[in-house]
Amino acid sequence: MPRTQANTGTLSIRLDRLFVPENVREIDEDFIVQLERSVKARGKIIDPVEVIDADPAVHGDAYDYALVAGFHRAEVGRRLSLETIPGVYGDAQNEHTDRAVENIVRKGLNPYEEAIAIKRILDEGKSEDQAAELLGLTKHLVTRRVKLLELPDTAQRLVGDGTLALATVEPMRAIAQASPALLDAAIEYIAEYADDLEADELVHRPLETVTNAVEDSERDVFVAPLGAVPLDNLAALQLGEPTVALLAEATELNKKLNPYSWGPPRIRFTDAEIDRARAAGVLLEYGDEAPLVTDFTVYQDLCRTAITAGVEGLKQQIAERAESQEIKSEKATKKATPDKDEFAALEAAYRREMRQLAATAHGANLDLGDSLRNGLTVIDPADMTVARFFVYGLLGADTGSGYGKDTVVSAIALRGIRLVIGEFRQDITKTRQDGSPGALRITYGEGIKHDNQSHWLWKYLDGAQSAGELYGRALVVIAAEQYASRLVVPTSQQREPLQWPSHNDIALKALKKLAGPHIAPTLEALNKAIAKAGREHKEAQRHLLEARRRKLEANSPSAEDLAAEDDRDEDHPEDRYLNSLDSDPSPFIDDDQEQIDTDVGIAIPAVGPTLQGPADPAVPDSTVTDATDLADQTDAPGPGDVLDASADIDF
């Protein structure tokens, strides 16, 4: 069929005569929609596609050209029912290279799609170095993509869609070399449980993942770890009567060595068994994990060998122990005196027994580790016993009373429970001489004892009926201590909130996320008001002191007065205070001490003397009875009114 030129170097390609091969990647529908809008707006396709002459032997007689690059433009032309699209000739010798370069450079591909594109370049006779140079990639990356194609198609696609990390290629190749069927089972398992597995599951724990896959699979595949012989599953091993008899002998020998042991001893595979499995080509090794055997018959033979070697080892230990005891007995006989015979013999017998028990302890600890990992690795969070362990273990015991006994429980009781629970609050407002009520005065227990508050805390926790409720009640008392305002108690009783130290500060961050949504709006408003008052007070002080400084400068003394002042080596009190303000611009409320909780939007003021202002000997503490009585005898607000203003807020 004749071929027409749209303009110099540009072909007019009939879409019905254009062969479109399989592309490296699927059509991107979002990109198609955008490109289709552009073509409609312009009325034509501007950028030409790249083609080569169709080869009848490859493409058939129905085609004039074969598409090299521009799959999305060709698809848009087809969808818009265009008869022709512009095109240019590509390199017939490098059509796969050109197509791969366009896909990789113009549009990001996933590792699987990159691997297919790279393989097509290599199929044209180019080396990995040349492919890397053409694509602008490193040689290492090209090699890794090629290795990906050695895996089964399902594994390749799982890497492509991100279900498996690219780093799993090497572990999967190792598994495939030992047993292709085993890799198929692992891939099937990962594909089925992809939502519950990490993308790098096969990177850090490949052999564990393979073992789980085999246990879950119905495929006829076998795998077993070369750690210890599974003596609790002898029936399935089918080792034969002679081996069973050897195992019974091992049990009796173990009792001679360890009188307090029960059952057969732990028999481990040695390096000899591992070497035999490796030589047979059925050993799967990776990293620090225990190697796996992938052939049942070989595994049976290794178990028999290990049990036989274990029995011989026990016999040798018994012989060595008997010889050692005989030598020690002879030495003891020579050294013994009539006065020390009985006592020495008693001590020697005890030490021998303890040495025997110590030998047993090695195996017992391994058994404990296996039992705990098998039975406790996954627990039921709704189990009340589990909840009691973590909650009561976290809070610890309440020892003694008084502020000096700063246990977790006493701290929560004094700094949180008594401040937020109404039954510990007592109104002690006095009546003035004219019968009117005085300034509001509220106490929260004696402030130095926590017995009642701790009793309330334990009773509150003990009342939980489920694990979830117990966790919740523990969070209630912890959050109360964390966020309760300390302004309601005298400065001497104020303490910083508990820190709950943990790895990466995870515990305190989690507490903030849990408690944040439930912080009372009144408390949030109070914290903001405290911060605002502190800022305004500091600014007012600065203005006042600057005015005084200007006044002092206007009335500056003579040189003689200054010299005399220097001789006295004394500063004016106002200068000292002004200088302290310059060195510490916030003697009352430090902005740095205002803790802003970015997770929950709560401003938590630091507690302590800085919130109360500098000590003023003319203003007694709110807890002093004489100052309170003085305030009650006059209508004007007294010092107690100022210091106890925060008591008007009901929590």
ChimeraX attribute file (.defattr): number of C-alpha atoms within 10 A of each C-alpha:
attribute: neighborCount
match mode: 1-to-1
recipient: residues
	/A:1	8
	/A:2	4
	/A:3	11
	/A:4	11
	/A:5	13
	/A:6	13
	/A:7	9
	/A:8	7
	/A:9	9
	/A:10	16
	/A:11	21
	/A:12	17
	/A:13	24
	/A:14	18
	/A:15	20
	/A:16	13
	/A:17	17
	/A:18	21
	/A:19	20
	/A:20	19
	/A:21	11
	/A:22	9
	/A:23	18
	/A:24	20
	/A:25	17
	/A:26	10
	/A:27	12
	/A:28	10
	/A:29	10
	/A:30	9
	/A:31	10
	/A:32	16
	/A:33	11
	/A:34	11
	/A:35	17
	/A:36	20
	/A:37	12
	/A:38	14
	/A:39	16
	/A:40	12
	/A:41	9
	/A:42	9
	/A:43	9
	/A:44	15
	/A:45	21
	/A:46	13
	/A:47	12
	/A:48	19
	/A:49	23
	/A:50	23
	/A:51	25
	/A:52	21
	/A:53	17
	/A:54	20
	/A:55	13
	/A:56	11
	/A:57	7
	/A:58	8
	/A:59	17
	/A:60	11
	/A:61	12
	/A:62	13
	/A:63	19
	/A:64	23
	/A:65	23
	/A:66	22
	/A:67	24
	/A:68	27
	/A:69	26
	/A:70	18
	/A:71	21
	/A:72	18
	/A:73	21
	/A:74	24
	/A:75	17
	/A:76	21
	/A:77	19
	/A:78	15
	/A:79	11
	/A:80	12
	/A:81	10
	/A:82	15
	/A:83	13
	/A:84	19
	/A:85	22
	/A:86	21
	/A:87	27
	/A:88	19
	/A:89	17
	/A:90	19
	/A:91	14
	/A:92	15
	/A:93	10
	/A:94	16
	/A:95	21
	/A:96	23
	/A:97	25
	/A:98	20
	/A:99	22
	/A:100	28
	/A:101	21
	/A:102	17
	/A:103	22
	/A:104	19
	/A:105	12
	/A:106	9
	/A:107	11
	/A:108	12
	/A:109	16
	/A:110	15
	/A:111	23
	/A:112	25
	/A:113	23
	/A:114	22
	/A:115	25
	/A:116	19
	/A:117	27
	/A:118	26
	/A:119	21
	/A:120	19
	/A:121	24
	/A:122	18
	/A:123	11
	/A:124	13
	/A:125	10
	/A:126	15
	/A:127	12
	/A:128	20
	/A:129	15
	/A:130	14
	/A:131	23
	/A:132	17
	/A:133	12
	/A:134	15
	/A:135	18
	/A:136	12
	/A:137	13
	/A:138	13
	/A:139	14
	/A:140	11
	/A:141	15
	/A:142	20
	/A:143	15
	/A:144	16
	/A:145	22
	/A:146	20
	/A:147	15
	/A:148	25
	/A:149	17
	/A:150	14
	/A:151	19
	/A:152	16
	/A:153	11
	/A:154	13
	/A:155	25
	/A:156	22
	/A:157	19
	/A:158	19
	/A:159	20
	/A:160	20
	/A:161	13
	/A:162	14
	/A:163	19
	/A:164	25
	/A:165	18
	/A:166	20
	/A:167	15
	/A:168	19
	/A:169	23
	/A:170	17
	/A:171	19
	/A:172	26
	/A:173	18
	/A:174	16
	/A:175	24
	/A:176	18
	/A:177	14
	/A:178	21
	/A:179	21
	/A:180	17
	/A:181	16
	/A:182	25
	/A:183	25
	/A:184	23
	/A:185	23
	/A:186	26
	/A:187	22
	/A:188	18
	/A:189	20
	/A:190	25
	/A:191	16
	/A:192	11
	/A:193	11
	/A:194	16
	/A:195	10
	/A:196	8
	/A:197	16
	/A:198	14
	/A:199	19
	/A:200	16
	/A:201	18
	/A:202	23
	/A:203	21
	/A:204	16
	/A:205	15
	/A:206	22
	/A:207	27
	/A:208	15
	/A:209	19
	/A:210	24
	/A:211	19
	/A:212	16
	/A:213	22
	/A:214	22
	/A:215	15
	/A:216	13
	/A:217	15
	/A:218	9
	/A:219	13
	/A:220	9
	/A:221	18
	/A:222	18
	/A:223	24
	/A:224	20
	/A:225	20
	/A:226	23
	/A:227	15
	/A:228	13
	/A:229	22
	/A:230	16
	/A:231	17
	/A:232	8
	/A:233	9
	/A:234	14
	/A:235	10
	/A:236	8
	/A:237	17
	/A:238	11
	/A:239	14
	/A:240	12
	/A:241	9
	/A:242	9
	/A:243	17
	/A:244	17
	/A:245	11
	/A:246	16
	/A:247	22
	/A:248	14
	/A:249	15
	/A:250	24
	/A:251	19
	/A:252	17
	/A:253	21
	/A:254	24
	/A:255	15
	/A:256	14
	/A:257	18
	/A:258	19
	/A:259	14
	/A:260	11
	/A:261	17
	/A:262	11
	/A:263	13
	/A:264	17
	/A:265	22
	/A:266	18
	/A:267	21
	/A:268	17
	/A:269	19
	/A:270	16
	/A:271	10
	/A:272	12
	/A:273	19
	/A:274	19
	/A:275	12
	/A:276	14
	/A:277	23
	/A:278	16
	/A:279	10
	/A:280	12
	/A:281	15
	/A:282	21
	/A:283	25
	/A:284	23
	/A:285	18
	/A:286	17
	/A:287	12
	/A:288	9
	/A:289	14
	/A:290	15
	/A:291	20
	/A:292	25
	/A:293	26
	/A:294	23
	/A:295	19
	/A:296	15
	/A:297	11
	/A:298	16
	/A:299	23
	/A:300	16
	/A:301	14
	/A:302	22
	/A:303	24
	/A:304	20
	/A:305	16
	/A:306	20
	/A:307	22
	/A:308	16
	/A:309	15
	/A:310	21
	/A:311	21
	/A:312	14
	/A:313	14
	/A:314	20
	/A:315	17
	/A:316	12
	/A:317	15
	/A:318	15
	/A:319	12
	/A:320	12
	/A:321	13
	/A:322	12
	/A:323	12
	/A:324	11
	/A:325	13
	/A:326	12
	/A:327	12
	/A:328	13
	/A:329	14
	/A:330	11
	/A:331	11
	/A:332	15
	/A:333	12
	/A:334	9
	/A:335	10
	/A:336	14
	/A:337	11
	/A:338	6
	/A:339	8
	/A:340	11
	/A:341	13
	/A:342	12
	/A:343	10
	/A:344	14
	/A:345	15
	/A:346	11
	/A:347	11
	/A:348	15
	/A:349	12
	/A:350	12
	/A:351	12
	/A:352	12
	/A:353	14
	/A:354	12
	/A:355	13
	/A:356	16
	/A:357	17
	/A:358	13
	/A:359	13
	/A:360	18
	/A:361	14
	/A:362	10
	/A:363	15
	/A:364	16
	/A:365	11
	/A:366	12
	/A:367	12
	/A:368	11
	/A:369	12
	/A:370	11
	/A:371	12
	/A:372	11
	/A:373	10
	/A:374	10
	/A:375	10
	/A:376	9
	/A:377	8
	/A:378	8
	/A:379	9
	/A:380	11
	/A:381	11
	/A:382	12
	/A:383	12
	/A:384	17
	/A:385	12
	/A:386	13
	/A:387	19
	/A:388	17
	/A:389	10
	/A:390	13
	/A:391	18
	/A:392	14
	/A:393	10
	/A:394	13
	/A:395	15
	/A:396	12
	/A:397	12
	/A:398	18
	/A:399	13
	/A:400	14
	/A:401	15
	/A:402	14
	/A:403	15
	/A:404	10
	/A:405	15
	/A:406	15
	/A:407	17
	/A:408	17
	/A:409	25
	/A:410	27
	/A:411	22
	/A:412	26
	/A:413	25
	/A:414	28
	/A:415	27
	/A:416	24
	/A:417	29
	/A:418	26
	/A:419	25
	/A:420	19
	/A:421	14
	/A:422	12
	/A:423	12
	/A:424	15
	/A:425	14
	/A:426	12
	/A:427	11
	/A:428	12
	/A:429	15
	/A:430	17
	/A:431	14
	/A:432	17
	/A:433	12
	/A:434	10
	/A:435	8
	/A:436	11
	/A:437	12
	/A:438	23
	/A:439	25
	/A:440	16
	/A:441	21
	/A:442	17
	/A:443	19
	/A:444	19
	/A:445	18
	/A:446	9
	/A:447	17
	/A:448	12
	/A:449	18
	/A:450	26
	/A:451	17
	/A:452	14
	/A:453	23
	/A:454	21
	/A:455	13
	/A:456	16
	/A:457	20
	/A:458	14
	/A:459	11
	/A:460	14
	/A:461	20
	/A:462	12
	/A:463	11
	/A:464	16
	/A:465	10
	/A:466	15
	/A:467	19
	/A:468	15
	/A:469	16
	/A:470	22
	/A:471	17
	/A:472	16
	/A:473	19
	/A:474	21
	/A:475	16
	/A:476	17
	/A:477	19
	/A:478	24
	/A:479	23
	/A:480	23
	/A:481	24
	/A:482	22
	/A:483	23
	/A:484	20
	/A:485	23
	/A:486	23
	/A:487	20
	/A:488	21
	/A:489	21
	/A:490	18
	/A:491	17
	/A:492	10
	/A:493	16
	/A:494	19
	/A:495	14
	/A:496	14
	/A:497	20
	/A:498	15
	/A:499	10
	/A:500	15
	/A:501	10
	/A:502	10
	/A:503	6
	/A:504	8
	/A:505	11
	/A:506	11
	/A:507	13
	/A:508	16
	/A:509	14
	/A:510	12
	/A:511	15
	/A:512	18
	/A:513	14
	/A:514	15
	/A:515	17
	/A:516	18
	/A:517	13
	/A:518	11
	/A:519	16
	/A:520	11
	/A:521	11
	/A:522	12
	/A:523	19
	/A:524	15
	/A:525	12
	/A:526	17
	/A:527	20
	/A:528	17
	/A:529	13
	/A:530	18
	/A:531	19
	/A:532	13
	/A:533	13
	/A:534	22
	/A:535	16
	/A:536	11
	/A:537	13
	/A:538	18
	/A:539	13
	/A:540	12
	/A:541	17
	/A:542	17
	/A:543	11
	/A:544	10
	/A:545	16
	/A:546	13
	/A:547	12
	/A:548	15
	/A:549	15
	/A:550	11
	/A:551	11
	/A:552	13
	/A:553	10
	/A:554	9
	/A:555	9
	/A:556	11
	/A:557	12
	/A:558	9
	/A:559	9
	/A:560	9
	/A:561	11
	/A:562	12
	/A:563	12
	/A:564	12
	/A:565	14
	/A:566	11
	/A:567	9
	/A:568	9
	/A:569	8
	/A:570	10
	/A:571	11
	/A:572	9
	/A:573	9
	/A:574	13
	/A:575	14
	/A:576	12
	/A:577	14
	/A:578	19
	/A:579	12
	/A:580	13
	/A:581	16
	/A:582	12
	/A:583	10
	/A:584	11
	/A:585	17
	/A:586	20
	/A:587	18
	/A:588	18
	/A:589	24
	/A:590	18
	/A:591	14
	/A:592	10
	/A:593	14
	/A:594	17
	/A:595	13
	/A:596	14
	/A:597	14
	/A:598	11
	/A:599	13
	/A:600	15
	/A:601	12
	/A:602	21
	/A:603	21
	/A:604	22
	/A:605	25
	/A:606	21
	/A:607	19
	/A:608	17
	/A:609	15
	/A:610	17
	/A:611	20
	/A:612	15
	/A:613	12
	/A:614	10
	/A:615	11
	/A:616	8
	/A:617	7
	/A:618	7
	/A:619	13
	/A:620	16
	/A:621	19
	/A:622	20
	/A:623	15
	/A:624	10
	/A:625	12
	/A:626	11
	/A:627	16
	/A:628	22
	/A:629	16
	/A:630	14
	/A:631	20
	/A:632	24
	/A:633	15
	/A:634	13
	/A:635	13
	/A:636	9
	/A:637	14
	/A:638	20
	/A:639	18
	/A:640	25
	/A:641	19
	/A:642	12
	/A:643	18
	/A:644	20
	/A:645	14
	/A:646	19
	/A:647	18
	/A:648	12
	/A:649	10
	/A:650	9
	/A:651	13
